[in-house]
Amino acid sequence: MTISDQLLLMCSAIGGLNGLLLATYFFCHRTDRLTYRLLALLLLMLSVRVLKSVLFYFNPDIGKQILQLGLSACWMIGPVLYCYCQSICRPDASWRGLQWQLTLPFFVVVITGVLWPYHDNPQLWGGLIYRVINYSWLFYIGLTVLLVWRTQQRSGNSLVLTSAKYRPLLLMILSNGLIWSAFYFASYTSYISGALTFSVLLCFSVLTVFYRDKPMPQTTEAYANKKLLPADAGPLISQLEEWMQHRQPYLNADLTMPKLAKQLSWPSSRLSQLLNDNLAQTFPDYVNHWRIQHAKTLMAVEPVMKMQTLAEQSGFNSLSTFYAAFKKFTGITPARYKQSLPDLTSETINPESGTMS
C-alpha cells in the first residue's frame, strides 16, 4: 500500500472509529437518556456503514457478511434519525412510543437478511435492495425535515431552532444529507467520498462543540468605568426595549450579553453599564423578565400548553429554571398563575418598559 493510500485509509476510517467512541459515550450519558441513546444508535449505524465502505474500498474481496452488515446498518439510519428528531421536537416522546417505529424496519432488515442473504444473492443486494436502502434513507431525511419545519411553525418563533436543544439535530440532518449525497453520487466521484465526508463532518462537529463556549477576548473601552448620563442612556434604553419587544432575542436559550450586544452593534461594556447602572438589573434578570412576560402571554393564548413546552418556547433551557424564574418575578408558581388567569386577562405588557400594567 502506497503512502497516499495509507493517508486515504487513515482519513476515511477516522470518522467511523471516532463515531463508535462517541456512540459509546452518548449511550452512557446519564441525562436525557432517550435523546442521547438515540443519538448513540444513529452514530453507531453511520459508523458501521462508513467502516464497511472503507473495508470494501481497500479490500474488494471482503466477506459478504460484512457487506450485508454494513448495508443493514445503513437501512436503519433513516428510522433512527427520525426517532431522534421526535425525541427533541416532541416533549411527550417516550421510548415506548418510538419503539415500534424502530422495531418494524429492524424486523424487515432481519427477515430480508435471513431469507435472501448477501452471500447467495449478491446481485439482489447490489441492485434492488441497495436502491431500496438509499431511497428509504432519503425518505426519512425528508420526514425529519418536515417534522422540524412543523415544530418551528407551531412555535411561531423563527429563533426557536437556534437554541442549544435543536442545534445538534439540525447539524445531524445536514450531515445525513451530505453523507447520503456523497454515497449516492459516488459513481461520479469516488466510492470512498462518503467515508471522507463523514470524517470531515465529525471532526467539524467536535471542533464546533469544543470552541462554542470559548470566551471572546474583551477590549477595554475608554468609558468602561463611567456611568452613562441619563440624557445619553435614554435613547439607548429605548433602542434596547424596542429590540427586545420586536426581535424577541430572549427566546433563544443561549442568549448571552456579548451576543445581544453584537445584535445591537454595541460594545459589551456599554450594554453592561446600561443594565447595571441605569436599569439596576443584571443581564440574567433582565432577560428572564422578558421571558416571563412572554410565558404569561402564551398561557393566556394557549392555556392547555404543557409546562415543558411553555418553558422551551419562552427561552428557558430547563423546566426547573423556568419555575425558579417565574416564582422570583411573580411570587407564585406557573400553575397557580394559570388558575388565576380569568382575573388577570386585562393585564398587558407595557411596550415602553416591558412591565405588566
N, C-alpha and C positions, 0 to 999 in steps of 0.2 A: 504494500500500500504506500503510495507516494505521500509526501508531506502535505500536499494540497488536499488529498483525500482524508488524511488524518485530521486536518483542521476542519474540514467539512463534517466529518463524523462527530467531532467534539462539539461544534456549534449546533448541529442539528439534534444531538442527543441531550444536550444540557437542559433544554426545556422539559423534555419528558422525565428526566431523572429528578430535576428540581420540582416538577409538578407532583411527583409521587411523594416527595418530602413535605411539600405544602399540604397535600391531601391528608397526610398523617397528622400534621399539626392542626388543621382545621377540624378534623374528626375528633380530636381530643380536646378541643376548645370547650370550656365549661359554660360560657354564656351564650344565650340564644342558640341552643343546641340544634334545633331543627334547621335553621338557615345555614349554620356552619357545616353541619353534616351533609346537607345537600350540596353545598359548595365543594366539600371534600370529595363527594361522589362524582361531581362534574369534572373536577380536576383529575380524578383517577381515570375516568373514561377517556378524557382528552389525552392524558399521558400514555395510556395503553395504545390508543390509536396512533399516536405520533411515534412511539417506540417501535411499533410494528412496521411502520413505513421506513424508519431508519434501518432496521434489520433487513428488510426486503431490498432496499436500495443497495446496500453494501454486500448482500448475500442473496441473490435471486433464488438460490436453491434451498431457502429456509423452509422448515417444516410447514406443512399445510395447516397443522393445528394452531400454530402461532398466527398465521394469516386469518384463520377463522376467528380466533380470539380477538384480534385487532379490529376486524370488521364488526364483530358482535358488540364490542365496546362502542364503536362508532354509532351503531344502531341505537344505543341508549343515550347518546349525548343530548339529542333533542328533547326527549321526555324529561330528563333530569334538569336541563336548562329551564324548561317551562315550569317545573315544580319549584325550582329555586326562585324563580321570578314571583310565583304565587306566595311563597313564604315571606317575601318582602313587601309585596304590593297589597296583600290581603291580611289585615291584622288577625282575622279569625282563622287563618290557615293552620291546620294541625297535621301531624303525621298520618293520623287515621284518614283524614280527608284526601291526602295526596297519595296514599299508599296504592290505591287501585290504579292510579294514573301511571305508576311505575311498574306495578305487578303485571298488568296486561301486556305492555310491549316486551317485558322481560320474558314472559312465557312464550310470546311469539318468536323471540330470538332463540330461546332454548329448543323449542319444538322444531324450528327450521333447521337448527344445527344438528339435531338428532335424526330427523328424517332425511335430510339432504346434506350430509357432512361435506365440507370443502374437499376433503381427500378424494371422495368419489364423484364429486360434481364441481370440478374447477371452473368449467365454462358457465354453469349456472350462477356461481358466486361472483365470477368475474364479469358477468353480464347483467341479468335481470336483478339479482339480489343486490349487487353493488349500486345499481341505479335507484332501487327502492330505498336503500340506506341513505344515499345522498339527498334524494328529494324529501324523504321523511325528516332529515335533519334540517333542511331549508324550510320545510313547512312549520316545524316547531320554532325556528327562529322568527318566522313571521308571526306566529301566535304570541310569542313573547313580546315582540314589538307592539302588537295590538293591545296586550294587557297593560303595558307601560303607558301607552297613549291614553287608554281609558282611565287609568289611575290619575293621570295628570288632568284629564277632563273633569273627573269627579271632584278633584281638589279645588279646581277653579283658580289655581295659582301656578304660574309658569315657573316659579322658583323652587317648587317642591322637589323636583328631580335633581336639583343641585345639592341637596343635603347629603351628609355623610352616609345616610342609610341607603340611598339609591345609587351613589357613585360606583360602588363595586359592581352592581347589577348592570349599569349602562356600559361599563368597561367590559364586562363579560359578554354582553350581547354583541358589542363591536368586535371583540376578539373572535367570537364564534363565526361572525360573518366573514371576517378576513381569512380565518383558517379554512372555512368551507370553500371560499373562493380560490384559495391557494391550491387546495387539493383538487377541486373540480376542474380548474383550468390548467392542471399540471401538464397536460399534453402539449400546451403551448409554451410552457416554461420548463420546469423540471419537477419530477415527482418528489424530490426532497424539499421543494419550496414550502410545502405545508409544515414540515417539521421545523424548518428555519424560521418561518413566520411565528410559530408557537413559541420558539425560544426567544425571539426578539420581543414579542408581546409580553411574555412572562417576566423577562428582565426589566422591561419598561414599567410594568405594573409594580414590581417590587421597589424600584427606584422612586416611583411616584409616591408610594406609601411612605418610604423612608424619609423623603425630603418634604412631605406635605406639611408637617408641623414645625419645620426648621424656622426659627425666628429670623425675621429680616433685620438687617442692621439699621439702627436708628441714627439719624443725623441730629446734631444739636442745633436747635433753632435759636436765633438771636433773642426771641421773645419768650423762650421756654418758661422762664420763671416770672413772667409779668402777667398780671391779671388783665383780661380784656375789659376795657371800659364799656359801660352799658350802651353807649352810642355805637360802639363797634360790634358788641355782642348781639344787639337786637336783630340786625339783618341776617347774621349767621344762624341765630336760633330759628328765625322764620324759614330760612333755607333748609335747615335740618328737619324741622317739623313737616314741611311740605314734602320733602323727600321720603320721610318715614310714612307719611299718610298715603301718598300716591304710588310709590315704588315698593313699599312693604318689604324692605330688606330683612326685617326681623323674622320673616317666615323661613329664612334659611337657618337651620340649626347650627351651622358652622360659622355664623357671622361673628367677626372679631372687630376690634376697634381699628386696626390697620386696614381691614377690608372695607369697612364703612367709610373711613377717611379717604381711601382711594376712589370709591364711588363718587364722593363729593368733590374730589380733586383738592383735598385739604391735606396738610401735614398731620400726622397722627397727634403731634403735640398740641395742635390747635383744637382738635376735637376733644382731647383730654382736658384741656383748660376750660373749654366751654361747658363740659359736663360737670367737672368737679368744682370749678369756681363760680360759674354763672348760674348753673342749674342745680348745683349742690346734690348731684347724683353720681353714682358710679356707673360705669358702662353697662355691667350686667343688669343693674336695677332699671336703668333707662330702657334697655331693650326688652326686658321682661315685662315692663309696664305696658308697652305696645302689644306684646304677645297676649297678655291677659285681656286687654280690651278686645283683641281680635277673637279670643276664645269666647268671650261673653257674646259677641255678635253671632258667632257660629251656633252657640247654644240657643240663642233666640230664633235663629233661622231654621236650624235642624236640631230640634230637641231630642231626637232619637239617636243621634250620633253617639257612638261608643267613645268612652273617655280616652282610650288609646289613640283612636283616630283623631279625636279632637286635639289631643296634645301634639301629635305629629303635624297636623295641619296648622297649628298655631306657632310652630317653630321650635318646640321643645324636643330635645333628643331622648327624653325618657319620661315615663309617666310619673315617677317619683319627683323629678324636678318640676314638672307641671303642678303637681299637688302642693309642693312646698312654696312655689312662687305665687300660686293663686291664693293660698291662705295668708301669705305675707302681705299681699296687696289688698285683699278684700276682708280678711279676718274670718272667712268661712271657707268650707270646702267646696269644690265644684258641684258636688251632689246637692248640697244644701242651697247653693245658688240656683241650680236648676229648678228646685222645688219652689223657690221664691220668684221665679220669672214672671208669673202673672201680675205681680205687684211692681215689677221693675221694667215693664215693657216700654215705659216712656223714657227710660234712660238712653241717652245717645252719647256719642263721642264728640267732644268739642274739637273741631278741626284746628282751632288755634293752639290749644295746649295739649290735646290728646287725652284729656281727663273726662270723667263722667260728669254730666250736667243734668 
